[in-house]
Amino acid sequence: MPLPLTELSTVAGLILFLLLLAAFFILGLALARSRRQARKLAAELEARQRHIDTLEQDVSAARLRSRQLLTFAGDAMFFLDAAGERLVEQNRAVCELLGYSAAELAGMNLDNLFPGHQKRRYQRLVKKVRKYGYGEEGELLFRRKDGSTFIGAVHARLGTLGNEQVVHGTVRDVTTIKQIENELRRKNRDLALLNRIAHSAASSQDLQSLLNGLLKTVVETLDTTGGGIFLLRHAGSALHLAAGLNISSEVNRELARIRPDQGLIGRVISNGRPRSTTDLNHDRRRWSKTVLEDGWKGFLAVPIGIAARTLGVLFIYSRKARVFTREETQLLMAIGRQAGTAVEGAELLDALRWQNRLTEASNRELEASRHRLKENLRRQQEATRTLERLERMKNNFLALASHELRTPLTYILSGSELLLDNSELLNQQQRQLLQAVHRGGERLQEIVNDLLEVARLEAQSIYLGKEKIRLVPLLSSIGSNLESRLEKLQLQLSIDLLPEIELYGDPDHLRRAVQRLLENAAKFTPPGGMIDITGRNIAAADLVGRKETLKPFTTNFFDRPLHPAYLQLTIRDTGVGIDPEEQVRIFDKFYEVGEITSHHTSQASFGGKGVGLGLTLVRGMIEAHGGMIWVESAGTADGGRGSSFHIVLPLEGETDAVAATGT
């Protein structure tokens, strides 16, 4: 039976409602899924944004670190464009070195930094870098903003900065190093000149040819126009021009009339000190007039003599205004002393010849002549020994001071080490010879390093650390290092209980300084002897009270404010002792006590000697730490009663300074 119409409407409505309900449910599920996907997508986007922010922060931090590394680097670092015409980037050290601000350097033509022909050297360096990718120039002269100059060592490479090709490199001020090298070359030249003159004086029997040769050498070495040598005659009442070079006949005739109390020559004779003038035209002390007509300007005169006795005057002149340096004056003074020895020898020889002619008239005169002859021979022998010692010192100095030793030493050591590593190819004699070569190379390298360390100490360019040092462990470590050597020398080392004091300084340098003192004590202490180390606190006032006694041992300790308290470290031995007249000189460079003929460098035998740098290095290192060193000894009489080396080092933590004035 068919449903009524009303029921059909109700069923249709119900079905429609169910369909709508199902549609809303499906739509709700779709919306919920869309919301979940939207939240997930938002979370992913937020995570990606945080990652991007982190990367940007890392990049910014990396750029900041790179900038700080460039800015605060100790070396002067720069970046040039590939053509080398402008600065792309530089650090603060470049600005400080050149005296310009970064803004001034940015708009500057770089040619302005190089005076004269240095511009071409700079341009050649840039071309070399662009061609080969690397270049260096060890002596490029730079001009600062204030007009002063310095010598720079430049190392440069070709690279990139971002997308730009640049030349980047470093520059280092090596002016002090070059000055030291020039000073060494000048001293070598002076030593060679003095050596040559000394040999001529010792071997020549003709005074006139000796004086002529000496004068020619001096004029050529000092690059002057000419000069002359006056000798005193008639008990100092007259002058004789014994030698002259490039002196006109008019000037020669006038100089022949000069007396020992006239002009600059007379002043040199009266007080034994050198006299110089930049331009004789403006010097009221000048006596001769013809020298002005002959064009003489620069003038330097020094005494010829020995000890306090003046025998004559050596002078040089130049036809242009000239200032003679202190080094040139000192060199000429040394030559004057050498010439004085030769002149005195010639005078003694003349006197002996005169005495020999009178032997038949008087036996007394014969005895006097013999006495003079013996005295002359003694002086000649003494002069010969002095010359031989100077010769060896010069040779040692030239050999040790030369930087060229480093390369051959490297070849010797590396080559001998390589051969020793393959020693199965050698017989016993060859191995022993090779080992001797290697030991010799190591010893020579130690000497070269000592010389360079002395130079750095004198130039105040040595690096010193600043850290806490515990004294007792430091001394115990040094004692352990020397234990086997002391046992071999049959010596005992005693380290008394020291106060537990902490110093501040460079432990490695102080360790080597103390060890050098112990090695020095061991070398001059006979077998069975004792070396004792003690320490105590000492007040600055105690040092000031002993200022007159200690001042000869130091260069500037008492010239600066003192710390209130110091540590005094004493190394006492029972060795041969040091005579009072030697106690200050033992700290000088190349100085050795005793005869040079007894020199040997063995570190394992009693009395061994080195090149005379050990105590010099000790004093330099102690003074570099603000302290000083001195020695006390009763001398070498009766076999010696030992020596005591005293080191004082400032104690940190004190702020008030004490004036080193004394009372």
C-alpha positions as CSV (number, residue, x, y, z in Angstrom):
1,M,0.0,0.0,0.0
2,P,1.6,3.3,-1.0
3,L,2.6,5.7,1.7
4,P,0.6,8.8,2.2
5,L,2.0,12.0,0.8
6,T,2.7,13.5,4.3
7,E,4.8,10.5,5.3
8,L,6.8,10.7,2.1
9,S,7.5,14.4,2.8
10,T,8.7,13.4,6.3
11,V,11.0,10.7,5.0
12,A,12.4,13.0,2.3
13,G,13.1,15.7,4.9
14,L,14.8,13.2,7.1
15,I,17.0,12.0,4.3
16,L,17.8,15.5,3.3
17,F,18.7,16.3,7.0
18,L,20.9,13.2,7.1
19,L,22.6,14.3,3.9
20,L,23.2,17.8,5.2
21,L,24.5,16.4,8.5
22,A,26.9,14.1,6.6
23,A,28.0,17.0,4.4
24,F,28.7,19.2,7.5
25,F,30.6,16.4,9.1
26,I,32.8,15.9,6.1
27,L,33.3,19.6,5.8
28,G,34.3,19.8,9.5
29,L,36.8,17.0,9.0
30,A,38.3,18.8,6.0
31,L,38.5,22.0,7.9
32,A,40.2,20.3,10.9
33,R,42.7,18.7,8.5
34,S,43.3,22.0,6.8
35,R,43.9,23.7,10.2
36,R,46.4,21.0,11.2
37,Q,48.3,21.3,7.9
38,A,48.3,25.1,8.3
39,R,49.7,24.9,11.8
40,K,52.3,22.4,10.7
41,L,53.3,24.7,7.8
42,A,53.4,27.7,10.1
43,A,55.7,25.8,12.5
44,E,58.0,24.8,9.6
45,L,58.1,28.4,8.3
46,E,58.8,29.6,11.9
47,A,61.7,27.0,12.3
48,R,63.1,28.0,8.9
49,Q,63.0,31.7,9.8
50,R,64.8,30.9,13.1
51,H,67.4,29.0,11.2
52,I,67.8,31.9,8.7
53,D,68.1,34.3,11.6
54,T,70.8,32.1,13.2
55,L,72.7,31.9,10.0
56,E,72.6,35.7,9.6
57,Q,73.9,36.1,13.2
58,D,76.7,33.6,12.5
59,V,77.6,35.4,9.3
60,S,77.6,38.8,11.2
61,A,79.7,37.3,14.0
62,A,82.1,35.8,11.5
63,R,82.4,39.2,9.7
64,L,83.0,40.9,13.1
65,R,85.7,38.4,14.1
66,S,87.4,38.8,10.7
67,R,87.3,42.6,11.2
68,Q,88.6,42.4,14.7
69,L,91.4,40.0,13.6
70,L,92.4,42.4,10.9
71,T,92.1,45.5,13.1
72,F,93.9,44.2,16.2
73,A,96.5,42.1,14.4
74,G,100.1,42.9,15.6
75,D,101.4,43.0,12.1
76,A,100.5,45.8,9.7
77,M,98.2,44.2,7.1
78,F,96.9,45.7,3.9
79,F,94.8,45.0,0.8
80,L,95.5,46.8,-2.5
81,D,93.7,46.8,-5.7
82,A,95.2,44.5,-8.4
83,A,97.0,47.5,-10.0
84,G,98.5,48.5,-6.6
85,E,97.3,52.1,-7.0
86,R,94.9,52.4,-4.0
87,L,94.3,50.8,-0.6
88,V,91.1,48.6,-0.5
89,E,91.5,47.7,3.2
90,Q,94.0,48.0,6.0
91,N,94.2,47.4,9.7
92,R,94.9,49.8,12.5
93,A,98.6,48.8,12.6
94,V,99.1,50.3,9.1
95,C,97.6,53.6,10.2
96,E,99.8,53.7,13.3
97,L,102.9,52.8,11.3
98,L,102.3,55.5,8.6
99,G,100.7,58.1,10.8
100,Y,97.6,58.5,8.6
101,S,94.0,57.9,9.4
102,A,92.0,55.3,7.4
103,A,90.1,58.1,5.6
104,E,93.3,59.8,4.6
105,L,94.8,56.5,3.2
106,A,91.6,55.7,1.3
107,G,91.9,58.7,-1.0
108,M,95.7,58.9,-1.2
109,N,97.9,58.2,-4.2
110,L,100.2,55.4,-2.8
111,D,103.2,56.9,-4.6
112,N,103.3,59.6,-1.9
113,L,104.3,57.0,0.6
114,F,107.6,56.3,-1.2
115,P,110.4,58.9,-1.5
116,G,112.5,59.2,-4.7
117,H,113.4,56.0,-6.5
118,Q,111.6,54.0,-3.9
119,K,108.4,54.5,-5.9
120,R,109.9,52.4,-8.8
121,R,110.9,49.6,-6.3
122,Y,107.3,49.5,-5.0
123,Q,105.9,49.4,-8.6
124,R,108.3,46.5,-9.5
125,L,107.1,44.7,-6.4
126,V,103.4,45.0,-7.4
127,K,104.3,43.8,-10.9
128,K,106.1,40.8,-9.5
129,V,103.1,39.9,-7.4
130,R,100.7,40.2,-10.3
131,K,103.0,38.1,-12.5
132,Y,104.1,35.3,-10.0
133,G,101.4,35.6,-7.3
134,Y,104.0,36.4,-4.6
135,G,106.6,39.0,-4.0
136,E,108.7,40.4,-1.2
137,E,111.0,43.5,-0.6
138,G,113.2,43.5,2.5
139,E,114.3,47.1,2.5
140,L,111.6,49.3,1.1
141,L,111.8,52.9,2.4
142,F,108.5,54.4,3.5
143,R,107.6,58.0,4.3
144,R,105.2,58.8,7.2
145,K,102.8,61.6,7.4
146,D,105.2,63.7,9.5
147,G,107.9,63.4,6.9
148,S,110.0,60.8,8.8
149,T,111.0,57.6,7.1
150,F,111.5,54.0,8.1
151,I,112.7,50.8,6.4
152,G,109.9,48.2,5.9
153,A,110.0,44.5,5.0
154,V,107.0,43.8,2.8
155,H,105.6,40.3,2.0
156,A,102.6,40.3,-0.5
157,R,100.4,37.8,-2.3
158,L,97.8,37.9,-5.0
159,G,94.3,36.9,-3.8
160,T,90.6,38.0,-3.7
161,L,88.5,40.1,-1.4
162,G,84.9,39.2,-2.1
163,N,84.6,39.3,-5.9
164,E,87.6,41.7,-6.3
165,Q,91.1,40.6,-7.1
166,V,93.5,42.2,-4.6
167,V,97.1,42.2,-3.5
168,H,97.3,41.5,0.2
169,G,100.3,41.4,2.5
170,T,102.1,42.6,5.6
171,V,104.7,45.3,6.3
172,R,107.1,45.3,9.2
173,D,109.4,48.1,10.5
174,V,113.0,46.7,10.3
175,T,114.8,50.0,10.7
176,T,116.4,49.0,14.0
177,I,117.6,45.6,12.6
178,K,119.2,47.3,9.5
179,Q,120.9,49.9,11.8
180,I,122.4,47.0,13.8
181,E,123.6,45.3,10.7
182,N,125.1,48.5,9.4
183,E,126.8,49.1,12.8
184,L,128.2,45.6,12.7
185,R,129.6,46.2,9.2
186,R,131.1,49.5,10.3
187,K,132.8,47.9,13.3
188,N,134.1,45.1,11.1
189,R,135.6,47.7,8.8
190,D,137.1,49.6,11.7
191,L,138.6,46.4,13.2
192,A,140.1,45.4,9.8
193,L,141.6,48.9,9.4
194,L,143.1,48.9,12.9
195,N,144.4,45.4,12.3
196,R,146.1,46.4,9.1
197,I,147.7,49.5,10.6
198,A,148.8,47.5,13.7
199,H,150.5,44.9,11.5
200,S,152.2,47.6,9.5
201,A,153.4,49.3,12.7
202,A,154.8,46.0,14.1
203,S,156.5,44.9,10.9
204,S,157.7,48.2,9.3
205,Q,161.2,49.5,10.1
206,D,160.8,52.6,7.9
207,L,158.8,55.2,9.9
208,Q,158.4,57.5,6.9
209,S,156.8,54.9,4.6
210,L,154.7,53.7,7.6
211,L,153.3,57.2,8.1
212,N,152.7,57.8,4.4
213,G,150.8,54.5,4.1
214,L,148.8,55.1,7.3
215,L,147.8,58.6,6.1
216,K,146.7,57.3,2.7
217,T,144.6,54.5,4.3
218,V,142.9,56.9,6.7
219,V,142.0,59.5,4.0
220,E,140.6,56.8,1.7
221,T,138.6,55.0,4.5
222,L,137.0,58.2,5.8
223,D,136.4,59.6,2.3
224,T,138.2,62.9,2.9
225,T,140.3,65.1,0.6
226,G,143.7,64.9,2.3
227,G,145.5,65.2,5.6
228,G,148.9,65.2,7.4
229,I,150.9,64.0,10.4
230,F,152.7,66.4,12.7
231,L,155.4,65.1,15.0
232,L,156.8,66.9,18.0
233,R,160.5,67.7,17.9
234,H,163.1,69.3,20.2
235,A,161.5,68.2,23.5
236,G,158.0,69.4,22.3
237,S,159.1,72.9,21.4
238,A,158.7,72.5,17.6
239,L,156.4,70.7,15.1
240,H,157.5,68.8,12.0
241,L,155.1,67.9,9.2
242,A,156.3,64.4,8.8
243,A,153.7,63.3,6.2
244,G,151.2,65.0,4.0
245,L,148.6,64.0,1.3
246,N,147.0,66.4,-1.1
247,I,148.5,69.5,0.6
248,S,149.5,72.3,-1.8
249,S,153.0,73.8,-1.7
250,E,151.6,77.1,-0.3
251,V,149.8,75.4,2.5
252,N,152.8,73.2,3.1
253,R,155.1,76.2,3.5
254,E,152.8,77.9,6.0
255,L,152.2,74.8,8.0
256,A,156.0,74.4,8.3
257,R,156.0,77.5,10.5
258,I,153.3,76.5,12.9
259,R,154.2,76.2,16.6
260,P,152.9,73.7,19.2
261,D,150.7,76.4,20.8
262,Q,148.9,77.7,17.7
263,G,145.6,76.9,16.1
264,L,143.6,73.7,16.4
265,I,146.8,71.6,16.2
266,G,148.1,73.4,19.3
267,R,144.9,72.7,21.2
268,V,145.2,69.0,20.4
269,I,148.8,69.0,21.7
270,S,148.0,71.0,24.9
271,N,145.2,68.8,26.2
272,G,145.5,65.6,24.2
273,R,141.9,65.7,23.0
274,P,140.6,65.7,19.4
275,R,139.4,68.9,17.8
276,S,137.1,69.2,14.8
277,T,135.2,71.8,12.8
278,T,132.5,71.7,10.2
279,D,133.8,74.7,8.2
280,L,137.2,76.3,8.8
281,N,135.9,79.6,7.3
282,H,133.8,80.1,10.5
283,D,136.2,78.8,13.1
284,R,138.1,81.4,15.1
285,R,140.5,78.7,16.4
286,R,142.0,78.4,12.8
287,W,145.6,79.7,12.5
288,S,146.4,79.2,8.8
289,K,145.0,81.6,6.2
290,T,146.2,79.7,3.1
291,V,144.1,76.7,3.9
292,L,141.0,78.9,3.2
293,E,142.4,79.9,-0.2
294,D,143.0,76.2,-0.9
295,G,139.3,75.4,-0.1
296,W,139.7,73.5,3.2
297,K,136.4,73.3,5.2
298,G,135.8,70.1,7.2
299,F,138.7,69.4,9.6
300,L,139.5,66.8,12.3
301,A,142.7,66.4,14.3
302,V,143.6,63.8,16.9
303,P,146.7,63.2,19.1
304,I,149.3,60.7,18.3
305,G,150.7,59.1,21.4
306,I,150.7,56.4,24.1
307,A,149.2,56.7,27.5
308,A,149.2,60.4,28.6
309,R,152.2,61.3,26.3
310,T,151.5,63.2,23.1
311,L,154.0,62.6,20.3
312,G,152.3,64.4,17.5
313,V,149.0,65.1,15.7
314,L,147.1,63.3,12.9
315,F,144.7,65.5,10.9
316,I,142.4,65.1,7.9
317,Y,140.4,67.7,5.9
318,S,137.7,67.9,3.3
319,R,137.0,70.6,0.7
320,K,133.3,70.6,1.6
321,A,131.6,71.3,4.9
322,R,131.4,68.1,6.9
323,V,130.4,67.0,10.4
324,F,132.7,64.2,11.6
325,T,130.7,61.7,13.6
326,R,131.7,60.4,17.1
327,E,132.5,56.9,15.6
328,E,134.8,58.5,13.0
329,T,136.6,60.4,15.8
330,Q,137.0,57.4,17.9
331,L,138.4,55.4,15.0
332,L,140.9,58.1,14.3
333,M,141.8,58.2,18.0
334,A,142.5,54.5,17.9
335,I,144.6,54.9,14.8
336,G,146.5,57.7,16.6
337,R,147.3,55.4,19.5
338,Q,148.6,52.7,17.0
339,A,150.7,55.4,15.2
340,G,152.0,56.5,18.6
341,T,153.4,53.0,19.3
342,A,155.2,53.1,15.9
343,V,156.5,56.6,16.5
344,E,157.8,55.8,19.9
345,G,159.4,52.6,18.6
346,A,161.1,54.6,15.9
347,E,162.3,57.2,18.4
348,L,163.6,54.4,20.7
349,L,165.3,52.8,17.7
350,D,167.0,56.2,16.8
351,A,168.1,56.6,20.4
352,L,169.6,53.1,20.4
353,R,171.5,53.8,17.1
354,W,172.9,56.9,18.7
355,Q,173.9,55.1,21.8
356,N,175.6,52.4,19.7
357,R,177.7,55.1,18.0
358,L,178.9,56.2,21.4
359,T,179.8,52.8,22.9
360,E,183.6,53.4,22.5
361,A,183.4,56.6,24.5
362,S,181.6,55.4,27.5
363,N,180.7,52.0,29.1
364,R,178.0,53.7,31.0
365,E,176.4,54.9,27.8
366,L,176.7,51.3,26.5
367,E,174.8,50.0,29.5
368,A,172.2,52.6,29.1
369,S,171.8,51.6,25.4
370,R,171.5,48.0,26.4
371,H,168.8,48.9,28.9
372,R,166.9,50.8,26.3
373,L,167.3,48.0,23.8
374,K,165.8,45.5,26.3
375,E,163.0,47.9,27.1
376,N,162.3,48.4,23.5
377,L,162.3,44.6,22.9
378,R,159.9,44.1,25.8
379,R,157.6,46.7,24.4
380,Q,157.8,45.2,21.0
381,Q,157.0,41.8,22.3
382,E,154.1,43.2,24.3
383,A,152.9,45.0,21.2
384,T,153.2,41.8,19.2
385,R,151.2,39.8,21.7
386,T,148.5,42.6,21.7
387,L,148.4,42.5,18.0
388,E,148.0,38.7,17.9
389,R,145.2,39.0,20.4
390,L,143.5,41.7,18.4
391,E,143.8,39.6,15.3
392,R,142.1,36.6,16.9
393,M,139.4,38.8,18.4
394,K,138.7,40.4,15.0
395,N,138.6,37.0,13.2
396,N,136.3,35.6,15.9
397,F,134.1,38.6,15.8
398,L,133.8,38.6,12.0
399,A,133.1,34.9,11.9
400,L,130.6,34.9,14.8
401,A,128.7,38.1,14.1
402,S,127.9,37.4,10.4
403,H,124.4,36.4,9.7
404,E,125.7,34.5,6.7
405,L,126.8,31.7,9.1
406,R,123.2,30.6,9.5
407,T,122.8,29.1,6.0
408,P,126.1,27.1,5.9
409,L,125.5,26.0,9.5
410,T,122.1,24.6,8.5
411,Y,123.8,22.7,5.6
412,I,126.5,21.4,7.9
413,L,124.1,20.2,10.7
414,S,121.4,18.9,8.4
415,G,123.9,17.1,6.2
416,S,125.8,15.6,9.1
417,E,122.6,14.5,10.7
418,L,121.4,12.8,7.5
419,L,124.8,11.0,7.1
420,L,124.7,10.0,10.8
421,D,121.2,8.5,10.3
422,N,122.7,6.4,7.5
423,S,125.9,5.6,9.4
424,E,125.8,1.9,8.4
425,L,127.4,3.1,5.2
426,L,130.4,4.6,7.0
427,N,133.4,3.0,8.8
428,Q,134.3,3.8,12.4
429,Q,136.8,6.5,11.5
430,Q,134.3,8.2,9.2
431,R,131.6,8.1,11.8
432,Q,133.9,9.7,14.4
433,L,134.9,12.4,12.0
434,L,131.2,13.1,11.1
435,Q,130.2,13.2,14.7
436,A,133.0,15.7,15.4
437,V,131.8,17.9,12.4
438,H,128.2,17.7,13.8
439,R,129.4,18.7,17.4
440,G,131.4,21.6,15.9
441,G,128.4,22.8,14.0
442,E,126.2,22.7,17.1
443,R,128.8,24.7,19.1
444,L,129.2,27.3,16.3
445,Q,125.4,27.6,16.2
446,E,125.3,28.2,20.0
447,I,127.9,31.0,19.6
448,V,126.0,32.6,16.7
449,N,122.8,32.5,18.8
450,D,124.6,34.1,21.8
451,L,125.9,36.9,19.6
452,L,122.4,37.6,18.2
453,E,120.9,37.5,21.7
454,V,123.5,40.1,22.8
455,A,122.6,42.3,19.9
456,R,118.9,41.9,20.7
457,L,119.5,42.8,24.4
458,E,121.5,45.9,23.4
459,A,118.8,46.9,21.0
460,Q,116.1,46.2,23.7
461,S,114.2,44.2,21.1
462,I,114.1,40.8,23.0
463,Y,110.7,39.5,24.0
464,L,110.2,38.8,27.7
465,G,107.3,36.9,29.1
466,K,105.5,38.1,32.2
467,E,104.3,35.2,34.3
468,K,104.5,33.9,37.8
469,I,107.7,32.1,38.7
470,R,108.2,29.8,41.7
471,L,111.8,30.1,42.6
472,V,112.4,26.8,44.5
473,P,111.2,24.5,41.7
474,L,113.1,26.6,39.1
475,L,116.4,26.2,41.0
476,S,115.7,22.5,41.6
477,S,115.1,22.0,37.9
478,I,118.4,23.7,37.0
479,G,120.3,21.6,39.6
480,S,118.8,18.4,38.1
481,N,119.9,19.5,34.6
482,L,123.5,20.0,35.8
483,E,123.7,17.0,38.1
484,S,125.6,14.7,35.7
485,R,128.1,17.5,34.7
486,L,128.7,18.4,38.4
487,E,129.3,14.7,39.2
488,K,131.8,14.5,36.4
489,L,133.6,17.6,37.7
490,Q,133.5,16.1,41.3
491,L,131.5,19.2,42.5
492,Q,128.7,19.4,45.0
493,L,125.7,21.8,44.6
494,S,123.8,23.0,47.7
495,I,120.5,24.9,47.5
496,D,119.7,26.3,50.9
497,L,116.1,26.7,52.0
498,L,114.9,29.8,50.3
499,P,111.8,31.8,51.1
500,E,108.8,30.6,49.1
501,I,108.8,33.7,46.9
502,E,107.0,34.1,43.6
503,L,108.6,36.4,41.0
504,Y,107.1,37.7,37.8
505,G,109.2,37.5,34.6
506,D,110.3,35.2,31.8
507,P,111.1,31.8,33.3
508,D,113.0,30.5,30.3
509,H,115.3,33.5,30.1
510,L,115.9,33.5,33.9
511,R,116.5,29.8,33.9
512,R,119.2,30.2,31.2
513,A,120.8,33.2,33.1
514,V,121.0,31.3,36.4
515,Q,122.3,28.1,34.6
516,R,125.0,30.2,32.9
517,L,126.2,31.4,36.3
518,L,126.2,27.8,37.7
519,E,128.2,26.6,34.7
520,N,130.6,29.5,35.1
521,A,131.1,28.6,38.8
522,A,131.6,24.9,37.9
523,K,134.3,25.7,35.2
524,F,136.4,27.6,37.7
525,T,136.0,25.4,40.8
526,P,138.6,22.7,41.2
527,P,137.4,19.1,41.8
528,G,136.1,18.5,45.3
529,G,134.7,22.0,45.5
530,M,131.3,23.3,46.5
531,I,128.7,25.6,44.9
532,D,126.1,27.0,47.2
533,I,122.8,28.9,46.3
534,T,121.1,31.1,48.9
535,G,118.4,33.7,48.8
536,R,117.0,36.5,50.9
537,N,114.9,39.6,50.8
538,I,116.7,42.9,50.6
539,A,115.3,46.4,50.8
540,A,116.0,49.0,48.2
541,A,117.5,51.3,50.9
542,D,120.3,48.7,51.4
543,L,121.1,48.8,47.7
544,V,121.1,52.6,47.7
545,G,123.5,52.6,50.7
546,R,126.0,50.5,48.6
547,K,125.4,52.6,45.5
548,E,129.1,53.8,45.1
549,T,130.3,50.2,45.3
550,L,127.7,48.6,43.0
551,K,127.3,51.4,40.4
552,P,130.4,50.3,38.3
553,F,128.6,46.9,37.7
554,T,125.4,48.4,36.1
555,T,124.5,50.8,33.4
556,N,121.2,52.2,34.6
557,F,119.9,50.4,37.7
558,F,120.4,53.4,39.9
559,D,119.1,55.9,37.3
560,R,115.5,54.8,37.6
561,P,113.1,54.5,40.6
562,L,113.7,51.4,42.6
563,H,111.2,48.9,44.0
564,P,110.8,48.9,47.7
565,A,111.9,45.2,48.0
566,Y,114.1,42.9,46.0
567,L,115.1,39.2,46.1
568,Q,118.8,38.7,46.4
569,L,120.0,35.4,45.0
570,T,123.7,34.5,45.7
571,I,125.7,31.8,43.9
572,R,128.9,31.2,45.9
573,D,131.7,28.8,44.9
574,T,135.0,27.7,46.3
575,G,136.8,28.3,43.0
576,V,140.0,30.1,42.0
577,G,138.5,33.6,42.7
578,I,138.6,36.8,40.6
579,D,141.1,39.7,41.1
580,P,139.5,43.1,42.0
581,E,140.7,44.7,38.8
582,E,138.9,42.0,36.7
583,Q,135.6,42.0,38.6
584,V,133.8,44.7,36.6
585,R,135.4,43.8,33.2
586,I,134.3,40.1,33.2
587,F,130.8,41.3,32.3
588,D,132.1,42.9,29.1
589,K,131.7,41.3,25.7
590,F,134.5,39.0,24.5
591,Y,136.4,39.6,27.7
592,E,138.2,36.6,29.2
593,V,140.3,36.5,32.4
594,G,143.8,35.2,32.0
595,E,146.1,34.5,29.0
596,I,144.3,34.0,25.7
597,T,146.9,31.3,24.9
598,S,145.3,29.1,27.6
599,H,141.9,29.3,26.0
600,H,139.8,26.1,25.5
601,T,136.1,25.8,25.3
602,S,135.5,22.4,27.1
603,Q,132.5,22.6,29.3
604,A,133.4,19.4,31.1
605,S,136.9,20.4,32.3
606,F,138.2,22.8,34.9
607,G,139.1,26.3,33.6
608,G,137.3,25.9,30.2
609,K,136.5,29.2,28.5
610,G,134.1,30.4,25.8
611,V,134.0,33.5,23.6
612,G,133.4,35.8,26.5
613,L,129.6,36.3,26.1
614,G,128.2,34.2,29.0
615,L,128.3,36.8,31.8
616,T,127.4,39.5,29.3
617,L,124.2,37.7,28.5
618,V,123.5,37.1,32.2
619,R,123.9,40.8,33.0
620,G,121.8,41.8,30.0
621,M,119.0,39.4,30.9
622,I,119.0,40.4,34.6
623,E,118.9,44.1,33.7
624,A,116.1,43.5,31.2
625,H,114.1,42.1,34.2
626,G,114.7,45.3,36.2
627,G,117.5,43.9,38.3
628,M,121.3,43.9,38.5
629,I,124.2,41.6,39.1
630,W,127.7,42.0,40.7
631,V,130.5,39.8,42.0
632,E,132.5,39.7,45.2
633,S,135.8,37.9,45.5
634,A,139.0,38.1,47.6
635,G,141.1,37.5,44.5
636,T,143.3,34.7,43.1
637,A,146.1,35.0,45.7
638,D,147.0,31.9,47.6
639,G,145.1,29.7,45.2
640,G,141.9,31.8,45.5
641,R,139.1,31.7,48.0
642,G,136.1,31.5,45.7
643,S,133.7,34.1,44.3
644,S,130.1,35.2,45.0
645,F,127.8,36.3,42.3
646,H,124.8,38.3,43.5
647,I,121.6,38.8,41.6
648,V,118.8,41.1,42.7
649,L,115.4,41.0,41.1
650,P,112.4,43.2,42.0
651,L,109.5,41.7,43.9
652,E,106.1,42.4,42.3
653,G,103.1,43.6,44.2
654,E,104.8,46.7,45.6
655,T,103.6,50.1,44.2
656,D,105.7,52.8,45.9
657,A,109.0,53.5,44.2
658,V,112.2,54.6,46.0
659,A,114.5,57.2,44.6
660,A,118.1,55.9,44.1
661,T,119.8,59.0,45.4
662,G,121.7,57.8,48.4
663,T,122.6,59.8,51.4
